[in-house]
Amino acid sequence: MRGRGPNAFANPQAVFNAFRIDYPGESGTRNPLRGDGYFGIDAGLSKVFQPVERVKLRLRWDVFNVTNSIRFDVNSIGNRLDSPNNFGIYTQTLSNPRVMQVALRVEF
């Protein structure tokens, strides 16, 4: 029971076997699968230089998603019992890769 892509479960076969198709007249369970939590770190550094008395140079460096962590889209997880090869596999991400920006500001 292997598909392509990251799987939400360490043992997808055991999790798949824990589910069954509801019989007619049963209400079934609602939302039995939950996604991972959110993790994100952003950081920034700033330094002000004053080369002359009336001019300031402000240098700034910002980093978004410092650890380059991936957050998978819970709505894209394969959760259909008629498709066991894709059960538990994420197909989309919500997070962006690490982004850095540098800014230089002149104040006078």
Contact map, one row per residue, 1 for C-alpha under 8 A:
111000000001100000000000000000000000000000000000000000000000000000000000000000000001100000000000000000000000
111100000000000000000000000000000000000000000000000000000000000000000000000000000000110000000000000000000000
111110000000000000000000000000000000000000000000000000000000000000000000000000000000111010000000000000000000
011111000000000000000000000000000000000000000000000000000000000000000000000000000000010010000000000000000000
001111100000000000000000000000000000000000000000000000000000000000000000000000000000000011100000000000000000
000111110000000000000000000000000000000000000000000000000000000000000000000000000000000011100000000000000000
000011111101000000000000000000000000000000000000000000000000000000000000000000000000000111000000000000000000
000001111101000000000000000000000000000000000000000000000000000000000000000000000000000111000000000000000000
000000111111001000000000000000000000000000000000000000000000000000000000000000000000000100000000000000000000
000000111111000000000000000000000000000000000000000000000000000000000000000000000000000000000000000000000000
000000001111111000000000000000000000000000000000000000000000000000000000000000000000000000000000000000000000
100000111111111100000000000000000000000000000000000000000000000000000000000000000000001100000000000000000000
100000000011111110000000000000000000000000000000000000000000000000000000000000000000000000000000000000000000
000000000011111111000000000000000000000000000000000000000000000000000000000000000000000000000000000000000000
000000001011111111100000000000000000000000000000000000000000000000000000000000000000000000000000000000000000
000000000001111111100000000000000000000000000000000000000000000000000000000000001001001000000000000000000000
000000000000111111110000000000000000000000000000000000000000000000000000000000000000000000000000000000000000
000000000000011111110000000000000000000000000000000000000000000000000000000000000000000000000000000000000000
000000000000001111111000000000000000000000000000000000000000000000000000000000001000000000000000000000000000
000000000000000011111100000000000000000000000000000000000000000000000000000000001000000000000000000000000000
000000000000000000111110000000000000000000000000000000000000000000000000000000001000000000000000000000000000
000000000000000000011111011100000000000000000000000000000000000000000000000000000000000000000000000000000000
000000000000000000001111110000000000000000000000000000000000000000000000000000000000000000000000000000000000
000000000000000000000111110000000000000000000000000000000000000000000000000000000000000000000000000000000000
000000000000000000000011111000000000000000000000000000000000000000000000000000000000000000000000000000000000
000000000000000000000111111100000000000000000000000000000000000000000000000000000000000000000000000000000000
000000000000000000000100111110000000000000000000000000000000000000000000000000000000000000000000000000000000
000000000000000000000100011111000000000000000000000000000000000000000000000000000000000000000000000000000000
000000000000000000000000001111110000000000000000000000000000000000000000000000000000000000000000000000000000
000000000000000000000000000111110000000000000000000000000000000000000000000000000000000000000000000000000000
000000000000000000000000000011111100000000000000000000000000000000000000000000000000000000000000000000000000
000000000000000000000000000011111100000000000000000000000000000000000000000000000000000000000000000000000000
000000000000000000000000000000111110000000000000000000000000000000000000000000000000000000000000000000000000
000000000000000000000000000000111111000000000000000000000000000000000000010000000000000000000000000000000000
000000000000000000000000000000001111100000000000000000000000000000000000110000000000000000000000000000000000
000000000000000000000000000000000111110000000000000000000000000000000011010000000000000000000000000000000000
000000000000000000000000000000000011111000000000000000000000000000000000000000000000000000000000000000000000
000000000000000000000000000000000001111100000000000000000000000000000010000000000000000000000000000000000000
000000000000000000000000000000000000111110000000000000000000000000001010000000000000000000000000000000000000
000000000000000000000000000000000000011111000000000000000000000011101000000000000000000000000000000000000000
000000000000000000000000000000000000001111100000000000000000000111100000000000000000000000000000000000000000
000000000000000000000000000000000000000111110000000000000000011111000000000000000000000000000000000000000000
000000000000000000000000000000000000000011111000000000000000011101000000000000000000000000000000000000000000
000000000000000000000000000000000000000001111100000000000001111000000000000000000000000000000000000000000000
000000000000000000000000000000000000000000111110000000000001110000000000000000000000000000000000000000000000
000000000000000000000000000000000000000000011111000000000111100000000000000000000000000000000000000000000000
000000000000000000000000000000000000000000001111100000000111000000000000000000000000000000000000000000000000
000000000000000000000000000000000000000000000111110000011110000000000000000000000000000000000000000000000000
000000000000000000000000000000000000000000000011111000011110000000000000000000000000000000000000000000000000
000000000000000000000000000000000000000000000001111111111000000000000000000000000000000000000000000000000000
000000000000000000000000000000000000000000000000111110111000000000000000000000000000000000000000000000000000
000000000000000000000000000000000000000000000000011111110000000000000000000000000000000000000000000000000000
000000000000000000000000000000000000000000000000011111100000000000000000000000000000000000000000000000000000
000000000000000000000000000000000000000000000000010111110000000000000000000000000000000000000000000000000001
000000000000000000000000000000000000000000000000011111111000000000000000000000000000000000000000000000000111
000000000000000000000000000000000000000000000001111101111100000000000000000000000000000000000000000000000111
000000000000000000000000000000000000000000000001111000111110000000000000000000000000000000000000000000011110
000000000000000000000000000000000000000000000111100000011111000000000000000000000000000000000000000000111110
000000000000000000000000000000000000000000000111100000001111100000000000000000000000000000000000000001111000
000000000000000000000000000000000000000000011110000000000111110000000000000000000000000000000000000001110000
000000000000000000000000000000000000000000011100000000000011111000000000000000000000000000000000000111100000
000000000000000000000000000000000000000001111000000000000001111100000000000000000000000000000000000111000000
000000000000000000000000000000000000000001110000000000000000111111000000000000000000000000000000011110000000
000000000000000000000000000000000000000011100000000000000000011111000000000000000000000000000000011100000000
000000000000000000000000000000000000000111000000000000000000001111111000000000000000000000000001111000000000
000000000000000000000000000000000000000111100000000000000000001111111000000000000000000000000000010000000000
000000000000000000000000000000000000000110000000000000000000000011111000000000000000000000000000010000000000
000000000000000000000000000000000000000000000000000000000000000011111100000000000000000000000000110000000000
000000000000000000000000000000000000001100000000000000000000000011111110000000000000000000000010100000000000
000000000000000000000000000000000000000000000000000000000000000000011111000000000000000000001111100000000000
000000000000000000000000000000000001011000000000000000000000000000001111100000000000000000001110000000000000
000000000000000000000000000000000001000000000000000000000000000000000111110000000000000001011110000000000000
000000000000000000000000000000000010000000000000000000000000000000000011111110000000000001111100000000000000
000000000000000000000000000000000111000000000000000000000000000000000001111110000000000001000000000000000000
000000000000000000000000000000000000000000000000000000000000000000000000111110000000000000000000000000000000
000000000000000000000000000000000000000000000000000000000000000000000000111111000000000001110000000000000000
000000000000000000000000000000000000000000000000000000000000000000000000111111100000001111100000000000000000
000000000000000000000000000000000000000000000000000000000000000000000000000111110000011111100000000000000000
000000000000000000000000000000000000000000000000000000000000000000000000000011111000011100000000000000000000
000000000000000000000000000000000000000000000000000000000000000000000000000001111111011000000000000000000000
000000000000000100111000000000000000000000000000000000000000000000000000000000111111001000000000000000000000
000000000000000000000000000000000000000000000000000000000000000000000000000000011111000000000000000000000000
000000000000000000000000000000000000000000000000000000000000000000000000000000011111111000000000000000000000
100000000000000100000000000000000000000000000000000000000000000000000000000000011111111000000000000000000000
111000000000000000000000000000000000000000000000000000000000000000000000000000000011111000000000000000000000
011100000000000000000000000000000000000000000000000000000000000000000000000001110011111110000000000000000000
001000000001000100000000000000000000000000000000000000000000000000000000000011111011111110000000000000000000
000000111001000000000000000000000000000000000000000000000000000000000000000011100000011111000000000000000000
001111110000000000000000000000000000000000000000000000000000000000000000000011000000011111100000000000000000
000011110000000000000000000000000000000000000000000000000000000000000001110111000000000111111000000000000000
000011000000000000000000000000000000000000000000000000000000000000000000100111000000000011111000000000000000
000000000000000000000000000000000000000000000000000000000000000000000001100100000000000001111100000000000000
000000000000000000000000000000000000000000000000000000000000000000000111100000000000000001111110000000000000
000000000000000000000000000000000000000000000000000000000000000000000111100000000000000000011111000000000000
000000000000000000000000000000000000000000000000000000000000000000001111000000000000000000001111100000000000
000000000000000000000000000000000000000000000000000000000000000010000100000000000000000000000111111000000000
000000000000000000000000000000000000000000000000000000000000000010011100000000000000000000000011111000000000
000000000000000000000000000000000000000000000000000000000000001111110000000000000000000000000001111100000000
000000000000000000000000000000000000000000000000000000000000001110000000000000000000000000000001111110000000
000000000000000000000000000000000000000000000000000000000000111100000000000000000000000000000000011111000000
000000000000000000000000000000000000000000000000000000000000111000000000000000000000000000000000001111100000
000000000000000000000000000000000000000000000000000000000011110000000000000000000000000000000000000111110000
000000000000000000000000000000000000000000000000000000000111100000000000000000000000000000000000000011111000
000000000000000000000000000000000000000000000000000000001111000000000000000000000000000000000000000001111100
000000000000000000000000000000000000000000000000000000001110000000000000000000000000000000000000000000111110
000000000000000000000000000000000000000000000000000000111100000000000000000000000000000000000000000000011111
000000000000000000000000000000000000000000000000000000111100000000000000000000000000000000000000000000001111
000000000000000000000000000000000000000000000000000001110000000000000000000000000000000000000000000000000111
